[in-house]
Amino acid sequence: MRLSTREITVLLGGGAALLVMSIWFFAIEPMNEKLAILDRQLEYYGQNLEGIQKLAVRFEDLKGRITATEARLKRSRDFSTLSHMENQAQRLNVKKHIVQMKPRSGQSTRFYKESVVEIKMEKIPLNLLVRYLYQVENSPELLRIKQLKLKPRFDNPDLMDATFQVSAYELSESS
């Protein structure tokens, strides 16, 4: 059986089309799918990398803040919260309003020890009290006010009775 030129051309064209389709479906299309998957993975890991870099920057910032805080906590061993509060009261001329100043037990953790002083003041003008509390909170000694209770005086509403706790922190021996 002899094929005509036209039939040979159709057969060769069909074979070429079959070859091109085979290459497309078995080589190029799987490669494009794999590239698309790799592009999505690249985008995903790029976003993860950005997140990790942001966390690293935040970690370094927090680490620096912790180091600075610990440096502030390394005060001399003879520091006493009670005497410091008395000196601040003397300096701001509010000592005459202090009725009671007594140490309390504070919390201790693996890293820090807390010392607490409870202060009770009576018949103190609000502006003096605010100035005293401001000096405590902004002290270089890293003091914090806890459990502030204010009550206006019944006999003179311009004066206050105040009870509050001041906490000081120091590094534990083990840290």
C-alpha positions as CSV (number, residue, x, y, z in Angstrom):
1,M,0.0,0.0,0.0
2,R,1.4,3.2,-1.1
3,L,0.5,6.5,0.5
4,S,0.1,9.7,-1.4
5,T,2.0,12.8,-0.7
6,R,-1.0,14.4,0.8
7,E,-1.6,11.5,3.2
8,I,2.1,11.5,4.2
9,T,1.8,15.2,4.9
10,V,-1.3,14.6,7.1
11,L,0.4,11.7,8.9
12,L,3.6,13.8,9.5
13,G,1.5,16.7,10.7
14,G,-0.5,14.5,13.0
15,G,2.6,12.9,14.3
16,A,4.2,16.3,14.8
17,A,1.1,17.5,16.6
18,L,1.1,14.4,18.7
19,L,4.8,14.9,19.6
20,V,4.2,18.5,20.5
21,M,1.2,17.7,22.6
22,S,3.1,14.9,24.4
23,I,6.0,17.2,25.1
24,W,3.5,19.9,26.4
25,F,1.5,17.5,28.6
26,F,4.3,15.4,29.9
27,A,7.2,17.9,30.2
28,I,6.2,21.6,30.0
29,E,2.9,21.5,31.9
30,P,4.3,19.6,35.0
31,M,7.3,21.9,35.0
32,N,5.0,25.0,35.0
33,E,2.9,23.5,37.9
34,K,6.1,22.8,39.8
35,L,7.3,26.4,39.1
36,A,4.0,27.8,40.3
37,I,4.2,25.7,43.5
38,L,7.8,26.9,44.0
39,D,6.7,30.5,43.5
40,R,4.0,30.2,46.2
41,Q,6.5,28.5,48.5
42,L,9.0,31.3,47.9
43,E,6.4,34.0,48.7
44,Y,5.3,32.1,51.9
45,Y,8.9,31.7,53.1
46,G,9.6,35.3,52.2
47,Q,6.8,36.4,54.4
48,N,8.0,34.1,57.2
49,L,11.5,35.6,56.9
50,E,10.0,39.1,57.2
51,G,8.2,38.0,60.3
52,I,11.3,36.4,61.8
53,Q,13.3,39.6,61.0
54,K,10.7,41.7,62.8
55,L,10.7,39.3,65.8
56,A,14.5,39.5,65.8
57,V,14.4,43.3,65.9
58,R,11.8,43.2,68.7
59,F,13.9,40.6,70.6
60,E,17.0,42.8,70.4
61,D,15.0,45.8,71.6
62,L,13.5,43.9,74.5
63,K,16.9,42.4,75.3
64,G,18.4,45.9,75.4
65,R,15.6,47.1,77.7
66,I,16.1,44.2,80.0
67,T,19.8,44.9,80.2
68,A,19.1,48.6,80.9
69,T,16.6,47.7,83.6
70,E,19.0,45.2,85.2
71,A,21.7,47.8,85.2
72,R,19.4,50.2,87.0
73,L,18.6,47.4,89.5
74,K,22.3,46.8,90.3
75,R,22.3,49.3,93.1
76,S,24.4,49.2,96.2
77,R,23.6,46.6,98.8
78,D,23.0,49.2,101.5
79,F,20.0,50.8,99.6
80,S,16.9,50.8,101.7
81,T,13.5,51.6,100.2
82,L,12.3,52.8,103.6
83,S,15.1,55.3,104.1
84,H,14.9,56.4,100.5
85,M,11.2,57.2,100.9
86,E,11.9,59.1,104.1
87,N,14.6,61.1,102.4
88,Q,12.2,61.9,99.5
89,A,9.5,63.0,102.0
90,Q,11.9,65.2,103.9
91,R,13.1,66.8,100.6
92,L,9.6,67.5,99.4
93,N,8.4,68.7,102.8
94,V,5.7,66.1,103.2
95,K,7.2,64.2,106.1
96,K,4.8,65.9,108.6
97,H,1.9,64.3,106.8
98,I,3.2,60.7,107.1
99,V,1.5,58.8,109.9
100,Q,3.0,55.4,109.2
101,M,5.7,54.0,107.1
102,K,6.4,50.3,107.4
103,P,8.1,47.6,105.4
104,R,6.1,44.7,104.0
105,S,7.2,41.4,102.6
106,G,7.3,41.5,98.8
107,Q,7.3,38.8,96.2
108,S,10.5,37.0,95.1
109,T,11.1,35.3,91.8
110,R,14.0,33.5,90.4
111,F,15.3,36.7,88.9
112,Y,14.1,39.6,91.1
113,K,13.3,40.4,94.8
114,E,10.7,42.9,95.7
115,S,10.8,45.1,98.8
116,V,7.7,46.9,99.7
117,V,7.1,49.9,101.9
118,E,3.5,50.8,103.0
119,I,3.0,54.5,103.6
120,K,0.0,56.1,105.2
121,M,-0.5,59.9,105.0
122,E,-3.1,62.1,106.5
123,K,-4.2,65.7,105.9
124,I,-2.1,66.2,102.9
125,P,-3.0,68.6,100.1
126,L,-3.5,66.9,96.8
127,N,-0.8,68.9,95.0
128,L,1.8,67.8,97.5
129,L,0.7,64.2,97.3
130,V,0.8,64.2,93.5
131,R,4.3,65.8,93.6
132,Y,5.5,63.1,96.0
133,L,4.0,60.3,94.0
134,Y,5.5,61.7,90.8
135,Q,9.0,61.8,92.4
136,V,8.6,58.2,93.5
137,E,7.5,57.0,90.1
138,N,10.2,58.9,88.3
139,S,13.0,58.0,90.6
140,P,16.2,56.5,89.1
141,E,15.9,53.8,91.7
142,L,13.1,52.0,89.7
143,L,10.3,52.4,92.3
144,R,6.7,51.6,91.6
145,I,3.5,52.6,93.4
146,K,1.1,49.9,94.1
147,Q,-2.4,49.9,95.7
148,L,-3.0,53.6,96.0
149,K,-6.0,54.4,98.1
150,L,-7.2,58.0,98.3
151,K,-9.9,59.4,100.5
152,P,-10.9,63.0,100.9
153,R,-11.1,64.3,104.5
154,F,-14.6,64.7,106.0
155,D,-13.6,67.7,108.0
156,N,-11.7,69.4,105.1
157,P,-12.3,68.2,101.5
158,D,-9.2,70.0,100.3
159,L,-7.0,67.5,102.2
160,M,-6.6,63.9,101.5
161,D,-5.8,60.7,103.4
162,A,-3.7,58.3,101.3
163,T,-2.4,54.8,101.8
164,F,-0.1,53.3,99.2
165,Q,2.7,50.8,98.7
166,V,6.0,51.5,97.1
167,S,7.8,48.6,95.5
168,A,11.5,48.5,94.8
169,Y,13.2,45.7,92.9
170,E,16.7,44.2,93.0
171,L,18.3,41.3,91.2
172,S,18.3,38.0,92.9
173,E,21.6,36.5,93.9
174,S,21.1,33.6,91.5
175,S,20.5,35.6,88.3
